Structures are given as C-alpha cells and as structure tokens.
Amino acid sequence: MTLESDKEIIPRTMSTQHPDNVNVPEWSSGEVIDGNAEICEAYFAYETLGCQEVMWDAEGKDVDTRVVRKLLTQYKDFFRTHIIGKDVRLTYRIPNPTIEVVEKKVFVETLQNIPVACDVASSFYQKEVAPIFEVILPFTTQSRELLMLCNYYKKVIIEDENVVLSGSVKVKDWVGAFKPKHINVIPLVEDFNSLFAVDKIVTPYIDAVKPSYLRVFLARSDPALNYGLLCAVLLSKIALSKLKKLEKKKDVTIHPIIGAGSKPFRGHLSPDNAEQFLQEYRGLSTVTIQSAFRYDYPFEQVKESIKLLNEKLPNGEPLTLTPMEENMLLKILQKCRQHYESSIEDLAPLINSVAPYVPQRRARKLHIGLFGYSRNVAGVSLPRAITFAAALYSIGIPPEFVGSTALEDLTDEELELLRKHYINIRHDFGCVGGYVAWQNVNMLMENHEKAAERARMNKDKLKIGLAKILGDLKAAEEELDIKLGPRSLTEKRHENFTNNFLIAYLEGEESEARKELVEAAKLRRCLG
C-alpha cells in the first residue's frame, strides 16, 4: 500500500525555532521556549497562523522526538482534518555528523524516530501515513553527505527489518516493518564556496537518487555573519540562478527554500516587508517564518503576511546570470568580504563582550567548535548570527553597515551590477539607518579605553575598529544617498535605549544593561 503523503504539494511557509524574538508568546510559561512549549508552538503555527510546515530542529538543541505522538494526542480535532505529511508538513533538521562531532548520535536517534512516527500516525489515521519523509542536512558542502544520509537510512534503518533474530523470525516479524522506505534529503547550503557551487553539490545526488523533485535550502543568516550583508544577498542570487539553470538542464523540479530573519542583515522577511522581499528574492518556493516574525509584530498583521506568502509563492523565476556576470560578481564578493572581515576583526572582542546581555529565547546547547555552534570570521570567534546582530544593534551600530566601505572600492560597472542584483539595497539600508546611534559611536570613541577594558581588548585596536565603522557609515551615506541616524519618534526612543544600554554596559550595571537592551529590541521588533 502506498503511504499517504502528497509530495507534490510543496509548503510555502516554514515555521522555525530561530531564537530571534524579543517578546515571549502568551502560551509560553517562561522566557525560554522549550519542551512541551514547542509542541504547542507547532500547533499554533499550523492552526492559528496558517504556516504550512514546521521545522523540528535537532541542530544545536535538544528536541522532543515524540513530537508526532504529542501533536496527535493533544490536538486530535485539528489533525484529524489536517494530515501530517500531506496537508501540513513536519520536517526534521538533523545534525550533520561531519561537522557536529558531539551530536553524531543525535543524527542516528532522529532518523530512527522516523519509522516510529510513521507507526503512530498510521494508527491515528487508520491508514498508512508518513508524517515525516524529508530531513534537512545543515552545512552541506558535498554531494557525498547527501548520498551517505540516504544510504544510512536505507541500509541501517530500513534494511534492519530483514535481520534474522531467531530461526526464521526476522525483525519485521517481531516489531513490524519500517516505513517510509526512503526519505528525501534537503541540503542546507551555508558557506561561501558551497553557495557559489550549489549546482555541483546537488547534481550527483540528482543523478544517483533521481528524485521526482528536490528542495534546496539556502542559508541567508550565517552568510551575513560570515561575509557581510552584501555578500549574503549576492550569494543567494548566484545560488538561485545556478539552481534554475540546473533545473532546466536536468529536467527535475527544484524548489528553493531561503532562511531569512526579519531585519535586512538576516534577510528582511518581516510582516512589514513581505512584498519587497518577494520582489528581491525571486524564484523561491518556500520561506522561513522565524520567531520574531511570529511574535514581535501585531497578530493580525502576522496572519495576513503569512497568508500573502502562501498565496504568492512560488514567486516566478530568478534572474539567470551570464558567465561574465558571475565572474564580475565574484570580484565584487571578494572586495565586500575583505572590507567586512577587516572591520569585524577589530570589533570582535567588543561584540563578544556585549553578547551575554542578549536574552536566550530557546534552550540551546553549549556552543562548541568552528562550524558547530560558534562562528569564526577573519580568524576570530563570534556568537551566532542572531546574538551577533543583536549585540551590534544594541550599541547603535546596525550590522548591515559593517564593511560598507566596499562600496567605495567598486568600479562604476561593478556598482551598477550590484544594484541590478540587489534591487532593494537602498531600501534595506534605509530601513535600518534610523537605528544608527551617533551618540553611541561618539561615546565609544571618547571612552574607548574604558570600552576596551570592559571588552578585554587592546584599546588601540578598538579605536582603529571604531574608525573603520565610521568609514563604513560614511560610505553608506554617500554611495547610497541615505541619511543615517534616528528620524521618527520610535527611532529616537530606540537611540535613547541603546544609549542607556551602552552607559550601563560601560559602568558594569548588569541588570540595567539587560533591561535597556530588551526595550530597544522591542522597538526594533526583533533581537537580531
């Protein structure tokens, strides 16, 4: 019998567990969302907000592997008419064993749970149902990882049913057959080289597996942390172009997913920017609806925006790049990355010193390793992207502007190409220009010795870093013809809170600093 799962209906909106929200939802009993609260959250995303998919995240956090059982038990009425795996989707993001050494066995545990969920759902619906048949593999860098995952599931989990236990009794005779018989793998591509060569990564998988369709997840947040805003946008456009060309070449439907936060640095997908986002990133099938999107905006606006995304996705075809454009964009990327890394290298200790003031919104594990849960840019360790962005917003230096002196380094032809492929560049920078707190920049310059002491760094290095930031801000103003600094009353209030935060930080007033940081984030409608 065929398992009940309509694999041709691709979800448009994927609710995720990114901890970028500043407000805590009403149904959460504490400030940190975990455990049973995430079960409730999944139901809320489906039933109340209208999200068509929930990403169940085992990367970097403990996750309840009995999620299907709990959803079907606690919310019977909804799921009787909304079949998991058909009408709504639940998709695991699993640890990558190649990268996340400590989490290797979580990879095993999560995959082993897929047949368990199938048994539970089939019992509930009184027919064979595969509630989970796709998994997201983070930090995919080579096709071999995708094929190894497929083979592991097939050879270790599914073929186990034929192991002989005693006499003629096999595993499947004792505990039942293991289903679904195969799973789809969604590569999550995150780093510079992999985004630039995403077609080469997925081609061998397509050739070997011959899937009826392929979903490819493009990271937008970590590339911004690692290479800067300009690089993150261009890498997304290059990847979308390459996937569209590959789709036509291989005659297989490719459904791109993009993981975007609510401010421009992490993607600029928010309830008040959904239309511009769809205009910017053409060629998408699915977008992530992260926590700040769901909890930091008015409820009705959130629902309407999700409805809009469900209706308007997929949103056409991306611009396909010529080889000449790709080569020129690579030169632009190299310049932008170099300027960004230069600024970040000098500011890293200050950012790391501010990061602990950012409140946790999810129960995450200890950050360990280069590509696991800490991030390394220009040879320095940094917090994860949300905390990184929150730290910079909180001191009045939006991360979008870091490395903007690259704009002065581009030729006229390069600048024209950048504007062609980053169509909302002026809009995006303008949206966060009001969060630039000149008072704070001046205060840091005047008190750089005290700030360096708090950050445990060399005072001269900090002064150099701040001078680079001033250059970045000036370059953005001149090259994009925008005015930085608060304009609206809300932006002026935001500046006041960041000003108070910085004073409290410099004076070591811990609780006051945390309070002011949160108040600023509420006005911004996200942590980072």
C-alpha positions as CSV (number, residue, x, y, z in Angstrom):
1,M,0.0,0.0,0.0
2,T,1.3,3.5,-0.8
3,L,1.9,5.7,2.1
4,E,-0.4,8.7,2.4
5,S,1.8,11.8,1.6
6,D,1.2,14.1,-1.3
7,K,4.8,15.0,-2.1
8,E,4.0,17.4,-5.0
9,I,2.3,20.0,-2.7
10,I,5.3,22.0,-1.6
11,P,4.8,24.1,1.6
12,R,5.2,27.8,1.1
13,T,5.8,28.9,4.7
14,M,8.0,27.0,7.2
15,S,7.8,27.9,10.8
16,T,11.2,27.6,12.5
17,Q,12.6,27.7,16.0
18,H,15.2,30.5,15.5
19,P,15.5,32.5,18.8
20,D,15.3,36.0,17.3
21,N,12.1,37.1,19.1
22,V,12.2,39.6,21.9
23,N,8.6,39.1,23.0
24,V,7.6,35.9,24.7
25,P,4.4,34.4,23.3
26,E,1.4,34.2,25.7
27,W,1.3,30.4,25.6
28,S,4.9,30.1,26.9
29,S,5.3,29.6,30.6
30,G,8.8,31.1,30.6
31,E,11.1,33.3,28.7
32,V,12.9,30.3,27.2
33,I,10.7,28.2,24.8
34,D,11.5,24.5,25.1
35,G,10.0,21.1,25.6
36,N,6.2,20.9,25.6
37,A,6.0,24.6,24.7
38,E,7.5,23.8,21.3
39,I,4.7,21.2,20.8
40,C,2.2,23.9,21.5
41,E,4.1,26.3,19.2
42,A,4.0,23.9,16.3
43,Y,0.2,23.5,16.6
44,F,-0.1,27.3,16.9
45,A,1.9,27.8,13.7
46,Y,-0.3,25.4,11.8
47,E,-3.8,26.1,13.1
48,T,-3.6,29.8,14.1
49,L,-1.0,31.4,11.9
50,G,-1.5,29.3,8.8
51,C,2.1,28.1,8.3
52,Q,2.1,25.0,6.1
53,E,5.3,23.4,7.5
54,V,7.2,23.3,10.8
55,M,10.9,22.7,11.0
56,W,11.6,20.5,14.0
57,D,15.1,21.4,14.9
58,A,17.6,18.9,16.4
59,E,20.6,21.0,15.4
60,G,22.2,22.6,18.4
61,K,19.3,22.0,20.8
62,D,17.5,19.2,22.5
63,V,14.3,18.3,20.6
64,D,11.3,16.1,21.5
65,T,11.5,13.1,19.2
66,R,7.9,12.1,20.2
67,V,6.5,15.3,18.6
68,V,4.1,13.4,16.3
69,R,2.6,11.4,19.1
70,K,2.2,14.5,21.2
71,L,0.6,16.6,18.5
72,L,-1.9,13.9,17.5
73,T,-2.7,13.2,21.2
74,Q,-3.1,16.8,22.3
75,Y,-4.7,18.3,19.2
76,K,-6.8,15.5,17.8
77,D,-9.6,17.5,16.2
78,F,-7.2,19.7,14.1
79,F,-5.0,16.8,12.9
80,R,-8.0,14.6,12.0
81,T,-8.7,17.0,9.2
82,H,-5.1,18.2,8.6
83,I,-3.0,15.1,7.9
84,I,0.6,15.5,8.9
85,G,2.8,14.7,5.9
86,K,0.0,15.7,3.4
87,D,-2.0,18.8,4.5
88,V,0.8,20.1,6.7
89,R,4.4,19.1,7.0
90,L,6.8,18.4,9.8
91,T,10.4,18.4,8.7
92,Y,13.4,17.4,10.9
93,R,16.6,19.4,10.7
94,I,19.2,17.0,11.9
95,P,22.8,17.5,13.0
96,N,25.5,17.0,10.3
97,P,27.8,14.2,11.6
98,T,30.7,15.5,9.5
99,I,30.6,18.9,11.3
100,E,28.9,18.5,14.6
101,V,31.1,15.9,16.2
102,V,29.4,15.9,19.6
103,E,26.0,15.4,18.0
104,K,26.7,12.4,15.8
105,K,24.4,10.0,17.7
106,V,21.6,12.6,17.7
107,F,21.7,12.2,13.9
108,V,21.2,8.5,14.4
109,E,18.5,8.9,17.1
110,T,16.5,11.4,14.9
111,L,16.5,9.2,11.9
112,Q,15.5,6.1,13.9
113,N,12.4,8.0,15.1
114,I,11.0,8.5,11.6
115,P,9.5,4.9,11.4
116,V,8.2,5.3,15.0
117,A,6.4,8.5,13.9
118,C,5.0,6.6,10.9
119,D,3.6,3.8,13.1
120,V,2.0,6.4,15.4
121,A,0.4,8.4,12.6
122,S,-0.8,5.3,10.7
123,S,-2.6,4.1,13.9
124,F,-4.1,7.5,14.4
125,Y,-5.4,7.9,10.8
126,Q,-6.2,4.2,10.4
127,K,-4.3,4.1,7.2
128,E,-0.6,4.2,6.3
129,V,0.7,7.7,6.7
130,A,4.3,9.0,6.6
131,P,4.2,12.2,8.7
132,I,8.0,12.8,8.3
133,F,9.6,11.9,4.9
134,E,12.1,14.7,4.5
135,V,15.1,15.8,6.6
136,I,17.2,18.9,6.4
137,L,21.0,18.4,6.4
138,P,22.7,21.6,7.7
139,F,26.1,22.8,6.4
140,T,26.0,20.6,3.3
141,T,29.3,21.1,1.4
142,Q,29.4,18.0,-0.8
143,S,27.0,15.6,-2.5
144,R,28.6,12.6,-0.7
145,E,27.0,13.7,2.5
146,L,23.5,13.6,0.9
147,L,24.1,10.2,-0.5
148,M,25.5,8.9,2.8
149,L,22.4,10.1,4.6
150,C,20.1,8.4,2.1
151,N,22.2,5.2,2.3
152,Y,22.3,5.3,6.1
153,Y,18.5,5.5,6.3
154,K,18.0,2.7,3.7
155,K,20.8,0.3,4.8
156,V,20.9,0.8,8.6
157,I,17.3,1.6,9.5
158,I,15.1,0.1,6.8
159,E,17.1,-3.0,5.9
160,D,17.3,-3.8,9.7
161,E,13.8,-5.2,9.3
162,N,15.2,-8.2,7.5
163,V,17.7,-9.1,10.1
164,V,17.1,-12.7,11.4
165,L,16.6,-12.8,15.1
166,S,15.9,-16.5,15.8
167,G,15.2,-19.3,13.4
168,S,13.1,-17.8,10.6
169,V,11.9,-14.9,12.7
170,K,13.0,-11.5,11.3
171,V,13.0,-8.1,12.9
172,K,9.9,-7.1,10.9
173,D,8.0,-10.2,12.2
174,W,8.6,-9.1,15.8
175,V,8.4,-5.3,15.7
176,G,6.8,-4.6,12.4
177,A,8.0,-3.2,9.1
178,F,10.0,0.0,8.9
179,K,8.3,2.8,6.9
180,P,8.7,5.1,5.0
181,K,11.1,3.1,2.8
182,H,13.0,6.2,1.7
183,I,13.4,9.8,2.8
184,N,14.1,13.0,0.8
185,V,17.2,14.9,1.8
186,I,17.1,18.7,1.8
187,P,20.6,20.1,1.6
188,L,21.1,23.3,3.7
189,V,23.9,25.2,2.0
190,E,25.5,27.8,4.2
191,D,29.1,28.7,3.3
192,F,30.6,30.9,0.6
193,N,32.1,28.1,-1.6
194,S,29.1,25.9,-1.3
195,L,26.6,28.6,-2.2
196,F,28.7,29.5,-5.2
197,A,28.8,25.9,-6.3
198,V,25.4,24.7,-5.1
199,D,24.7,23.1,-8.5
200,K,27.8,21.0,-8.4
201,I,26.8,19.8,-4.9
202,V,23.3,18.6,-5.8
203,T,23.9,17.3,-9.3
204,P,25.4,13.9,-8.2
205,Y,22.5,13.5,-5.8
206,I,20.0,14.1,-8.6
207,D,21.9,11.6,-10.9
208,A,22.0,8.9,-8.2
209,V,18.7,9.2,-6.5
210,K,16.6,10.5,-9.4
211,P,14.1,12.3,-7.1
212,S,10.7,13.5,-8.5
213,Y,11.6,16.9,-7.1
214,L,14.3,18.4,-5.0
215,R,14.1,21.0,-2.2
216,V,17.3,23.0,-1.6
217,F,17.6,25.2,1.5
218,L,19.8,28.4,1.1
219,A,21.0,30.0,4.2
220,R,20.8,33.7,4.4
221,S,21.6,34.5,8.0
222,D,25.0,32.8,8.6
223,P,26.4,34.1,5.3
224,A,25.7,37.6,6.5
225,L,27.5,36.9,9.8
226,N,30.4,35.3,8.0
227,Y,30.8,37.6,5.0
228,G,28.6,40.6,5.5
229,L,25.2,41.7,4.2
230,L,26.3,42.5,0.6
231,C,27.9,39.1,0.2
232,A,24.9,37.3,1.7
233,V,22.5,38.9,-0.8
234,L,24.7,38.2,-3.8
235,L,25.5,34.6,-2.8
236,S,21.7,34.0,-2.6
237,K,21.1,35.4,-6.1
238,I,24.0,33.4,-7.5
239,A,22.7,30.2,-5.9
240,L,19.1,30.8,-7.2
241,S,20.5,31.4,-10.7
242,K,22.5,28.2,-10.7
243,L,19.6,26.1,-9.4
244,K,17.3,27.4,-12.1
245,K,19.9,26.6,-14.8
246,L,20.3,23.1,-13.3
247,E,16.6,22.5,-13.1
248,K,16.3,23.1,-16.9
249,K,19.4,21.0,-17.6
250,K,18.3,18.0,-15.6
251,D,14.6,18.3,-16.2
252,V,13.9,18.0,-12.5
253,T,11.8,20.4,-10.5
254,I,13.9,22.2,-7.9
255,H,12.1,24.1,-5.0
256,P,14.4,26.6,-3.3
257,I,13.9,27.5,0.3
258,I,15.5,30.5,1.9
259,G,16.1,31.0,5.6
260,A,15.5,34.7,6.3
261,G,15.2,36.8,9.5
262,S,13.2,40.0,9.9
263,K,15.9,42.7,9.5
264,P,17.9,43.3,6.3
265,F,21.1,41.7,7.8
266,R,19.5,38.3,8.1
267,G,17.2,38.6,5.1
268,H,14.5,41.2,5.7
269,L,11.5,38.9,5.7
270,S,9.1,40.5,8.1
271,P,5.3,41.3,8.1
272,D,6.0,44.9,7.1
273,N,8.4,43.9,4.3
274,A,6.9,40.8,2.7
275,E,6.1,42.4,-0.7
276,Q,9.6,43.9,-1.1
277,F,11.2,40.5,0.0
278,L,9.3,38.7,-2.7
279,Q,10.4,41.2,-5.2
280,E,14.0,40.9,-4.1
281,Y,14.3,37.1,-3.9
282,R,12.5,35.8,-7.0
283,G,12.5,32.0,-7.7
284,L,11.5,30.8,-4.2
285,S,9.1,28.0,-3.3
286,T,9.4,28.2,0.5
287,V,10.4,30.8,3.1
288,T,11.1,30.5,6.8
289,I,8.8,32.2,9.3
290,Q,11.1,32.8,12.2
291,S,10.2,33.6,15.8
292,A,10.5,37.4,15.6
293,F,8.2,37.4,12.5
294,R,5.6,35.5,14.6
295,Y,5.8,37.1,18.0
296,D,7.2,40.7,17.6
297,Y,4.5,42.1,15.3
298,P,0.7,42.6,15.7
299,F,-1.1,39.3,15.5
300,E,-3.4,40.2,12.6
301,Q,-0.5,41.6,10.6
302,V,1.4,38.3,11.1
303,K,-1.5,36.2,9.9
304,E,-2.2,38.4,6.9
305,S,1.5,38.3,5.9
306,I,1.7,34.5,6.1
307,K,-1.5,34.3,4.0
308,L,0.1,36.6,1.5
309,L,3.2,34.4,1.3
310,N,1.2,31.3,1.0
311,E,-0.7,32.8,-2.0
312,K,2.2,34.5,-3.8
313,L,4.8,31.7,-3.5
314,P,6.4,30.4,-5.7
315,N,7.2,33.9,-7.0
316,G,8.4,33.5,-10.5
317,E,11.9,32.8,-11.8
318,P,15.2,34.4,-10.6
319,L,17.4,36.4,-12.9
320,T,19.8,34.0,-14.5
321,L,23.4,35.2,-14.6
322,T,25.7,35.1,-17.6
323,P,29.2,33.7,-17.1
324,M,30.6,37.2,-17.4
325,E,28.2,38.5,-14.7
326,E,29.2,35.6,-12.4
327,N,32.9,36.4,-12.8
328,M,32.2,40.1,-12.0
329,L,30.0,39.2,-9.0
330,L,32.8,37.0,-7.7
331,K,35.2,40.1,-7.8
332,I,32.5,42.2,-6.0
333,L,32.1,39.4,-3.4
334,Q,35.9,39.3,-2.7
335,K,36.0,43.1,-2.2
336,C,33.0,43.1,0.0
337,R,34.2,40.1,2.1
338,Q,37.6,41.7,2.6
339,H,36.2,45.0,3.9
340,Y,33.7,43.2,6.2
341,E,36.3,40.9,7.7
342,S,38.7,43.9,8.3
343,S,36.0,45.7,10.3
344,I,34.9,42.6,12.2
345,E,38.4,41.5,13.2
346,D,38.9,44.7,15.2
347,L,35.4,44.8,16.8
348,A,35.0,41.1,17.7
349,P,36.1,41.4,21.4
350,L,33.5,44.2,21.9
351,I,30.8,42.2,20.2
352,N,31.6,39.1,22.3
353,S,31.5,41.2,25.4
354,V,28.1,42.6,24.7
355,A,26.6,39.2,23.5
356,P,26.0,37.8,27.0
357,Y,23.4,40.6,27.6
358,V,21.2,39.3,24.9
359,P,18.4,37.1,26.4
360,Q,18.0,33.5,25.4
361,R,14.7,32.5,23.8
362,R,15.5,28.8,23.1
363,A,17.2,26.2,25.1
364,R,20.4,25.7,23.1
365,K,23.4,23.5,23.9
366,L,26.9,24.8,24.6
367,H,28.5,26.4,21.6
368,I,31.4,24.3,20.6
369,G,33.6,24.2,17.6
370,L,34.3,26.2,14.4
371,F,31.2,25.4,12.4
372,G,29.1,23.8,15.1
373,Y,27.7,26.5,17.4
374,S,30.3,29.2,17.5
375,R,31.3,31.1,14.4
376,N,34.7,32.1,13.1
377,V,35.2,35.1,10.9
378,A,38.6,36.5,9.9
379,G,40.3,34.3,12.4
380,V,38.2,35.5,15.4
381,S,35.3,33.7,17.2
382,L,31.9,35.3,17.2
383,P,28.5,34.4,18.6
384,R,25.7,33.0,16.4
385,A,24.1,35.3,13.9
386,I,21.1,36.4,15.9
387,T,23.2,37.3,19.0
388,F,25.8,38.9,16.9
389,A,23.3,41.2,15.2
390,A,21.5,41.9,18.5
391,A,24.8,43.0,20.1
392,L,25.6,45.5,17.3
393,Y,22.0,46.9,17.1
394,S,22.2,47.3,20.9
395,I,25.3,49.6,20.7
396,G,23.8,51.6,17.9
397,I,25.8,50.2,15.0
398,P,23.5,48.1,12.8
399,P,25.4,45.1,11.4
400,E,24.1,45.9,7.9
401,F,26.7,48.8,7.7
402,V,29.8,46.8,8.7
403,G,32.1,46.7,5.7
404,S,30.2,49.3,3.6
405,T,33.5,50.9,2.6
406,A,33.5,48.2,-0.1
407,L,31.0,50.4,-2.0
408,E,33.8,53.0,-2.5
409,D,36.1,50.3,-3.8
410,L,33.7,49.1,-6.5
411,T,34.1,50.3,-10.1
412,D,31.1,52.1,-11.7
413,E,30.4,48.9,-13.7
414,E,30.6,46.8,-10.5
415,L,28.3,49.2,-8.6
416,E,25.8,49.0,-11.4
417,L,25.8,45.2,-11.4
418,L,25.4,45.2,-7.6
419,R,22.4,47.5,-7.8
420,K,20.9,45.3,-10.6
421,H,21.1,42.1,-8.5
422,Y,20.4,43.7,-5.1
423,I,17.4,45.7,-6.2
424,N,16.3,46.8,-2.7
425,I,19.8,47.9,-1.5
426,R,18.8,51.5,-0.8
427,H,15.5,50.4,0.7
428,D,17.2,47.9,3.0
429,F,19.9,50.2,4.3
430,G,17.4,53.0,4.7
431,C,15.2,50.8,6.9
432,V,17.9,50.3,9.5
433,G,19.6,53.7,9.0
434,G,17.4,55.1,11.8
435,Y,19.0,52.6,14.2
436,V,22.4,54.2,13.8
437,A,23.1,56.0,17.1
438,W,25.7,58.6,16.5
439,Q,25.7,59.4,20.2
440,N,26.9,55.9,20.9
441,V,29.6,55.9,18.3
442,N,30.9,59.2,19.7
443,M,30.7,57.8,23.2
444,L,32.7,54.7,22.3
445,M,35.3,56.8,20.6
446,E,35.6,59.2,23.6
447,N,35.6,56.3,26.1
448,H,37.5,53.7,24.0
449,E,39.9,53.0,26.8
450,K,37.1,52.1,29.2
451,A,35.3,50.2,26.5
452,A,38.4,48.3,25.7
453,E,38.8,47.4,29.3
454,R,35.3,46.1,29.5
455,A,35.8,44.1,26.3
456,R,39.3,42.9,27.5
457,M,40.9,44.0,24.3
458,N,43.7,46.4,23.1
459,K,42.5,50.0,23.3
460,D,44.3,51.0,20.1
461,K,42.7,48.1,18.2
462,L,39.3,49.2,19.3
463,K,40.0,52.7,18.3
464,I,41.0,51.5,14.8
465,G,37.9,49.3,14.6
466,L,35.6,52.3,15.5
467,A,37.3,54.4,12.9
468,K,36.6,51.8,10.3
469,I,32.9,51.7,11.4
470,L,32.8,55.5,10.9
471,G,34.2,55.0,7.5
472,D,31.5,52.3,6.8
473,L,28.7,54.6,7.9
474,K,30.1,57.5,5.8
475,A,30.4,55.3,2.7
476,A,26.8,54.0,3.0
477,E,25.5,57.6,3.3
478,E,27.4,58.8,0.3
479,E,27.2,55.9,-2.0
480,L,23.5,55.1,-1.3
481,D,22.4,58.7,-0.8
482,I,20.7,58.0,2.6
483,K,20.8,59.9,5.9
484,L,21.7,57.9,8.9
485,G,20.5,58.5,12.4
486,P,17.1,58.4,14.0
487,R,14.3,60.3,12.2
488,S,11.0,59.0,13.7
489,L,10.0,59.3,17.3
490,T,10.3,55.5,17.6
491,E,13.8,55.6,16.3
492,K,14.7,58.4,18.7
493,R,13.4,56.3,21.6
494,H,15.4,53.4,20.2
495,E,18.5,55.5,20.3
496,N,17.8,56.5,23.9
497,F,17.5,52.9,25.0
498,T,20.8,52.0,23.2
499,N,22.4,55.0,24.7
500,N,21.3,53.9,28.2
501,F,22.4,50.4,27.4
502,L,25.9,51.5,26.5
503,I,26.3,53.7,29.6
504,A,25.1,50.8,31.8
505,Y,27.5,48.4,30.0
506,L,30.5,50.7,30.4
507,E,29.7,51.2,34.1
508,G,29.1,47.5,34.7
509,E,25.4,47.8,35.7
510,E,24.4,44.3,34.5
511,S,20.7,44.2,35.2
512,E,20.1,47.8,33.9
513,A,22.0,47.0,30.7
514,R,19.9,43.9,30.1
515,K,16.7,45.9,30.7
516,E,17.7,48.6,28.2
517,L,18.8,46.1,25.6
518,V,15.4,44.4,25.7
519,E,13.5,47.7,25.5
520,A,15.4,48.7,22.4
521,A,14.8,45.3,20.8
522,K,11.0,45.6,21.4
523,L,11.0,48.8,19.4
524,R,13.1,47.1,16.6
525,R,10.7,44.1,16.7
526,C,13.5,41.5,17.0
527,L,16.6,40.7,19.0
528,G,18.8,40.3,15.9
